[in-house]
Amino acid sequence: VLAALEWLEKRRMERPNHEWELNSAGAGALVTGLLEAGEVSKAEELLHSLVRTIQESGKCDVKRAADAMAESSPHGAVGDDGAMVMLYRNRHERNDELLGPLFHSILSFYYEKKDKAKVNEWLDQAVGAIKDLQPQWFNFSMVLALAEMDGRGAQQTFKTMKRLGVARDPSVYRIAAQAQGLAIEGDQNFLQSMREDGYEPSTETYACLLGAMVKRARRGGFVACDTKERVMRLWRDIEANKVDVDDKCRRYALEVLGKGRASKAESKLAESIFAGVTDLSVKAHYHLSKGDTQEAARVVREMIQKGEKPSETLTNHLLSTVQKRNPKAAATIFFSLDAPSNRDFMVLARPLAAAGDYRRIHALKHHVFGTTFENMDMRSLDTYLLGLAKTTQHINVVQLKRVVMDIEELLESKGVVPGAKNLVREEQQILKSMKKIRKDYLKEWESRETKDPIEAQQASRKDENY
């Protein structure tokens, strides 16, 4: 790829007055190849150059068309003017044909890298350079904005789509509904706009709207009165249009209505929605939103008895809520679960790690992951080691050495070693904890190995018995 780019630049320098214009396949191959090779700056430089070259060429064509139209006699053949207009249109179509695949390559690249700033930068470039704008490019921008809970930014992108006349299909409206849910108002205008485009809001549309409202409420830690009013208006719209909503929509609506003090109208609507719920997990989430942890725990036990596995979201929500009020009750629920997740482990283990309660952390770890460490993610492993590094409890040194060696082998296989580059915070903390553990405990083990063999054996047996 680099050789091809070098050849092209060399030919351009040799014949500067020659119009070097790549076809879309050749240009696309060069830009994509440079991106895949990690030569991002060269790919951007090439694309900028191509955009300038094609736009300048287009301006010359437009000027020639305008001069020809000005020179044509008012009484002359209309076909000449029509030909000039056609030339103008063909020029734009050629620009779209050449540049469209290139913009798609670079926008897809930065979308996969989750670089919102670069996606928006190149989307602006595309808007200024071509007319055939793809809805997917705007989706890239909206999805990355929503990942940062930037509802306003996603809404602005959607408004730009409407202003430019870019086609809006159900996939666009699904993403835009999430952006609208994060907004403060305007739900009815959004639904009306969707209907004007020929799409009737579906169950998925309302689920996206309500789900985004729930995310906003969870992030803020409370539900404002206006949010509850929005849910009530949406539910009236659902009933008026006879939308066959599912338990997901009911769960989101109930979570908002169940938080805080409810008015009579809100309580009545919540009871009506709850009456239609068949999913036990939705019932448990509703009880949690109202702060009724005992009833939520009872529903989760009922699910387990019936052979239904509670979702990770539900168990994490339950454990987080109960942990704040009654850590012992949270531990009881935790050990009743057949397969708690890394997130469930974190809820209970993090406070214990801060207190240095290694024994309880080890018991939690054994219930979730058994005797190995392979299935622990970096955050769980970080928490486990933090508790071990902070503990003042007596620890079996023989077992400790085995644990340290197993973890070091695991970290080495993942490339988490001292001196490695681009380590995330959890990985850096893990190495820091490992260093402290070695300093505090393994010296004792090394000193025992230098003792009389009988004394070392007795000390080791004492640890095993402990």
C-alpha positions in Angstrom: 0.0 0.0 0.0 2.8 2.4 0.9 4.6 1.6 -2.3 1.5 2.3 -4.3 1.0 5.6 -2.6 4.7 6.5 -3.2 4.4 5.7 -6.9 1.3 7.9 -7.2 3.0 10.9 -5.5 6.0 10.4 -7.7 3.9 10.4 -10.9 2.1 13.5 -9.7 5.4 15.4 -9.2 6.7 14.3 -12.6 3.6 15.5 -14.5 2.0 18.2 -12.2 -0.3 19.4 -15.0 -1.8 16.0 -15.7 -5.2 15.2 -14.1 -4.4 12.2 -11.9 -7.8 11.0 -10.8 -8.2 7.5 -9.2 -11.4 5.5 -9.7 -13.4 4.7 -6.6 -12.1 1.2 -6.4 -8.4 2.2 -6.6 -8.9 5.1 -4.1 -10.9 3.0 -1.8 -8.3 0.3 -1.8 -5.5 2.8 -1.0 -7.4 4.5 1.8 -8.7 1.3 3.4 -5.2 -0.3 3.0 -3.5 2.6 4.8 -6.1 2.5 7.6 -5.6 -1.3 8.1 -1.8 -0.8 8.0 -2.1 1.7 10.8 -1.0 4.6 8.6 -4.0 6.7 9.7 -2.4 10.1 9.1 -1.4 9.1 5.5 -4.9 7.8 4.9 -6.4 11.1 6.1 -3.9 13.1 4.1 -4.7 11.1 0.9 -8.4 11.5 1.4 -8.1 15.3 2.0 -6.1 15.5 -1.2 -8.6 13.6 -3.2 -11.5 15.7 -1.9 -9.7 18.9 -2.8 -8.7 17.6 -6.3 -12.2 16.4 -7.1 -13.9 19.5 -5.8 -11.5 21.8 -7.7 -12.2 19.8 -10.9 -15.9 20.0 -10.2 -15.7 23.8 -9.9 -14.0 24.1 -13.3 -16.7 22.0 -14.8 -19.4 24.1 -13.2 -17.7 27.3 -14.4 -17.5 26.0 -17.9 -21.2 25.1 -17.8 -22.1 28.5 -16.4 -20.1 30.3 -19.1 -21.7 28.2 -21.8 -25.2 29.0 -20.5 -24.4 32.7 -20.3 -23.1 32.8 -23.9 -26.1 30.9 -25.3 -28.7 33.0 -27.1 -32.0 33.5 -25.3 -33.6 32.4 -28.6 -31.1 29.5 -29.1 -31.7 25.8 -28.7 -32.9 24.9 -25.3 -31.1 21.6 -25.6 -27.7 23.3 -25.1 -28.8 24.7 -21.7 -30.2 21.3 -20.8 -26.9 19.7 -21.7 -25.0 22.1 -19.4 -27.4 21.3 -16.5 -26.9 17.6 -17.2 -23.2 18.1 -17.1 -23.5 19.9 -13.7 -25.6 17.0 -12.4 -23.3 14.3 -13.8 -20.3 16.1 -12.1 -22.0 15.8 -8.7 -22.9 12.2 -9.4 -19.3 11.4 -10.2 -18.1 13.1 -7.0 -20.5 10.9 -5.1 -19.3 7.8 -6.9 -15.7 8.6 -6.2 -15.9 10.0 -2.7 -18.8 8.0 -1.2 -16.8 4.8 -0.6 -13.9 6.7 0.7 -15.9 8.5 3.3 -17.6 5.2 4.3 -14.1 3.6 4.8 -12.8 6.3 7.1 -16.1 6.8 9.0 -16.4 3.0 9.6 -12.8 3.0 10.8 -13.3 5.7 13.4 -16.7 4.3 14.4 -15.0 0.9 15.2 -12.4 2.9 17.2 -15.3 4.6 19.0 -13.7 8.0 18.2 -16.8 10.3 18.3 -14.8 13.5 17.5 -13.2 12.0 14.4 -16.5 10.6 13.2 -18.2 14.0 13.5 -15.2 15.7 11.8 -15.4 13.4 8.7 -19.1 13.5 8.7 -18.9 17.3 8.3 -16.4 16.8 5.5 -18.8 14.4 3.7 -21.7 16.8 4.1 -19.7 19.6 2.4 -18.3 17.4 -0.3 -21.1 15.1 -1.7 -24.9 15.0 -1.9 -25.5 11.2 -1.6 -25.1 11.0 2.2 -25.7 7.6 3.7 -28.0 7.2 6.8 -25.5 4.8 8.3 -22.9 7.6 8.6 -25.3 9.6 10.8 -26.1 6.5 12.8 -22.4 6.2 13.6 -22.4 9.7 15.1 -25.6 9.2 17.1 -24.6 5.8 18.5 -21.3 7.1 19.8 -23.1 10.2 21.3 -25.6 7.9 23.1 -22.7 5.8 24.4 -21.6 8.9 26.3 -25.2 9.7 27.3 -25.0 12.8 25.0 -28.6 12.9 24.0 -28.4 16.5 22.8 -25.5 15.7 20.4 -27.4 12.7 19.0 -30.5 14.9 18.6 -28.5 17.5 16.7 -27.2 14.9 14.3 -30.8 13.7 13.7 -32.0 17.2 13.0 -29.1 17.7 10.5 -30.3 14.5 8.7 -33.8 16.0 8.4 -32.5 19.4 7.2 -30.3 17.7 4.5 -33.1 15.4 3.4 -31.2 12.2 4.2 -33.4 9.2 4.2 -34.6 8.1 7.6 -35.5 4.4 7.9 -36.6 2.4 11.0 -33.0 1.8 12.1 -32.4 5.6 12.2 -35.6 6.2 14.2 -34.7 3.4 16.6 -31.4 5.2 17.5 -33.1 8.7 17.4 -35.8 7.4 19.9 -33.0 6.7 22.4 -31.7 10.2 21.9 -35.2 11.6 22.4 -35.6 9.6 25.6 -32.6 11.4 27.0 -34.1 14.8 26.2 -36.3 16.8 28.5 -39.3 17.2 26.2 -40.6 16.9 22.7 -41.8 13.2 22.7 -45.0 13.9 20.8 -43.2 16.0 18.1 -40.8 13.1 17.6 -43.6 10.6 17.2 -45.4 12.9 14.8 -42.3 13.4 12.7 -41.9 9.6 12.5 -45.5 9.2 11.3 -45.0 12.0 8.7 -42.1 9.9 7.3 -44.5 7.0 6.9 -43.5 4.9 10.0 -45.9 4.1 12.7 -44.2 4.0 16.1 -43.8 0.4 17.2 -43.2 -1.5 20.4 -39.5 -1.1 19.8 -39.9 2.6 19.4 -41.6 3.0 22.8 -39.1 0.6 24.4 -36.2 2.8 23.2 -37.9 6.0 24.4 -38.8 4.6 27.8 -35.4 2.7 28.2 -33.5 5.9 27.6 -35.6 7.7 30.2 -34.7 5.0 32.7 -31.0 5.3 31.9 -31.2 9.0 32.5 -33.0 8.5 35.8 -30.5 5.8 37.0 -27.6 8.1 36.2 -29.2 11.0 38.1 -30.2 8.8 41.0 -33.8 10.2 41.0 -36.8 10.6 38.8 -38.1 14.1 38.3 -41.9 14.8 38.2 -41.7 15.8 34.5 -40.2 12.4 33.6 -43.1 10.6 35.2 -45.5 12.9 33.3 -43.7 12.0 30.1 -44.2 8.3 30.8 -47.9 8.8 31.5 -48.3 10.7 28.2 -46.4 8.1 26.3 -48.6 5.3 27.8 -51.7 7.2 26.8 -50.3 7.3 23.3 -49.7 3.6 23.4 -53.2 2.9 24.5 -54.8 5.3 22.0 -52.9 3.7 19.1 -53.5 0.1 20.5 -49.8 -0.7 20.4 -49.1 -4.3 21.6 -46.3 -3.5 24.1 -44.2 -6.2 25.7 -42.9 -6.7 29.3 -39.8 -4.7 28.4 -41.9 -1.5 27.9 -43.8 -2.3 31.1 -40.7 -2.8 33.1 -39.2 0.6 32.0 -42.5 2.4 32.7 -42.9 0.8 36.1 -39.3 1.6 37.1 -39.9 5.3 36.4 -43.3 5.4 38.1 -42.2 3.3 41.0 -39.5 5.7 42.2 -40.2 8.3 44.8 -43.5 9.5 46.0 -46.3 8.8 43.5 -49.5 10.7 42.9 -52.8 8.9 42.7 -52.8 9.0 38.9 -49.3 7.6 38.8 -50.1 4.8 41.3 -53.3 3.9 39.3 -51.4 3.7 36.0 -48.6 1.7 37.7 -51.1 -0.8 39.0 -52.7 -1.1 35.6 -49.4 -1.7 33.9 -48.3 -4.1 36.6 -51.5 -6.2 36.2 -50.4 -7.0 32.6 -46.9 -8.2 33.6 -46.2 -12.0 33.3 -42.4 -11.9 33.5 -41.2 -12.5 37.1 -38.0 -10.5 36.5 -40.1 -7.4 35.6 -42.0 -7.9 38.8 -38.8 -8.1 40.7 -37.4 -4.9 39.1 -40.6 -3.1 39.9 -40.4 -4.0 43.6 -36.8 -2.8 43.6 -37.7 0.5 42.1 -40.2 1.0 45.0 -37.5 0.0 47.5 -39.2 -3.2 48.5 -36.1 -5.5 48.6 -37.8 -8.3 50.6 -40.5 -8.8 47.9 -37.9 -8.5 45.2 -35.8 -11.2 46.8 -38.9 -13.4 47.2 -39.6 -13.1 43.5 -36.0 -13.9 42.6 -36.2 -17.0 44.9 -39.4 -18.0 43.1 -37.6 -17.7 39.8 -34.8 -20.0 41.0 -37.2 -22.5 42.3 -39.0 -22.6 38.9 -35.7 -23.1 37.1 -35.6 -19.6 35.7 -32.2 -18.0 35.8 -32.3 -14.3 36.9 -30.6 -11.9 34.5 -27.3 -10.4 35.5 -29.0 -7.0 35.4 -31.6 -8.1 37.9 -29.2 -9.9 40.3 -26.8 -6.9 40.2 -29.7 -4.5 40.9 -30.9 -6.6 43.8 -27.5 -7.1 45.4 -26.6 -3.4 45.0 -29.8 -2.3 46.6 -29.7 -4.8 49.5 -26.0 -4.3 50.1 -26.5 -0.7 51.1 -29.0 -1.6 53.8 -28.1 -5.1 55.0 -24.7 -6.6 53.8 -25.5 -9.9 55.6 -28.8 -10.3 53.7 -27.0 -9.5 50.4 -24.5 -12.2 51.1 -27.3 -14.7 51.8 -28.9 -13.8 48.4 -25.5 -14.1 46.7 -24.8 -17.6 47.9 -28.3 -18.7 46.9 -27.5 -17.9 43.2 -26.2 -20.7 41.2 -23.9 -18.7 38.9 -23.3 -15.1 40.1 -21.5 -12.9 37.6 -18.3 -10.8 37.8 -20.5 -7.8 38.5 -22.3 -9.6 41.3 -19.0 -10.5 42.8 -17.8 -6.9 42.6 -20.9 -5.5 44.5 -20.1 -7.5 47.6 -16.3 -7.8 47.3 -15.5 -4.1 46.8 -16.5 -3.0 50.3 -14.8 -6.0 51.8 -11.6 -5.2 49.9 -11.5 -1.7 51.3 -11.8 -3.2 54.8 -9.1 -5.8 54.1 -11.5 -8.7 54.8 -9.7 -11.2 52.6 -11.4 -14.3 54.0 -14.9 -13.3 53.0 -13.6 -12.1 49.6 -12.0 -15.5 49.1 -15.3 -17.3 50.0 -17.2 -15.1 47.5 -14.6 -15.8 44.8 -14.7 -19.6 45.4 -18.5 -19.5 45.0 -18.3 -17.7 41.7 -15.0 -18.8 40.1 -14.0 -22.0 42.0 -10.3 -22.5 42.7 -9.1 -20.9 39.4 -8.7 -17.3 38.3 -9.2 -17.7 34.5 -12.8 -16.5 34.4 -12.2 -13.4 36.5 -12.2 -10.2 34.6 -9.6 -7.5 35.4 -11.8 -5.6 37.8 -12.7 -8.7 39.8 -9.1 -9.7 40.0 -8.1 -6.2 41.0 -10.6 -6.3 43.8 -9.5 -9.7 45.0 -5.8 -8.6 45.1 -6.7 -5.3 46.8 -8.4 -7.2 49.6 -5.4 -9.5 49.9 -2.9 -6.6 49.9 -4.8 -4.7 52.6 -5.7 -7.6 54.9 -4.3 -7.9 58.4 -5.8 -11.4 58.8 -3.6 -14.4 59.2 -3.0 -16.1 55.8 -1.8 -19.6 55.0 1.6 -18.7 53.4 1.8 -22.1 51.6 -1.5 -21.4 49.8 -0.6 -17.8 49.3 2.4 -18.7 47.2 0.3 -21.0 45.1 -2.2 -18.2 44.6 0.5 -15.7 43.6 2.1 -18.1 41.1 -1.2 -18.9 39.5 -2.1 -15.2 39.2 1.3 -14.3 37.8 1.0 -17.0 35.2 -2.5 -15.7 34.2 -1.3 -12.1 34.0 1.7 -13.0 31.9 -0.5 -14.8 29.4 -2.6 -11.6 29.1 0.5 -9.4 28.7 -0.1 -7.7 32.1 3.6 -7.5 33.3 5.8 -4.7 34.7 7.0 -2.4 32.0 4.1 -3.2 29.6 2.7 -0.3 27.7 -0.9 0.9 27.4 -2.1 -0.8 30.7 -5.5 0.3 31.9 -6.1 1.5 35.5 -7.2 -1.9 36.8 -4.1 -3.6 35.3 -1.8 -1.0 36.8 -3.5 -1.5 40.2 -3.2 -5.3 39.9 0.6 -5.0 39.4 0.8 -2.6 42.3 -1.1 -5.0 44.6 1.1 -8.0 43.5 4.2 -6.0 44.3 2.9 -5.3 47.8 1.8 -8.9 48.4 5.2 -10.2 47.4 6.9 -7.7 49.7 4.7 -8.3 52.7 4.2 -12.1 52.6 6.7 -13.9 50.4 9.7 -12.8 52.4 8.2 -14.9 55.2 8.0 -17.9 52.9 11.6 -17.4 51.6 12.9 -17.1 55.2 11.1 -20.4 56.1 12.9 -22.1 53.2 16.3 -21.2 54.8 15.3 -22.6 58.2 15.9 -26.1 59.5 13.8 -28.5 57.3 12.0 -29.9 60.3 11.1 -26.4 61.6 9.9 -25.4 58.1 7.8 -28.5 57.8 6.2 -27.8 61.2 5.5 -24.2 60.3 4.0 -25.3 57.0 1.8 -27.9 58.8 0.7 -25.2 61.2 -0.4 -23.0 58.3 -2.3 -25.9 56.7 -4.1 -26.8 59.9 -5.0 -23.1 60.4 
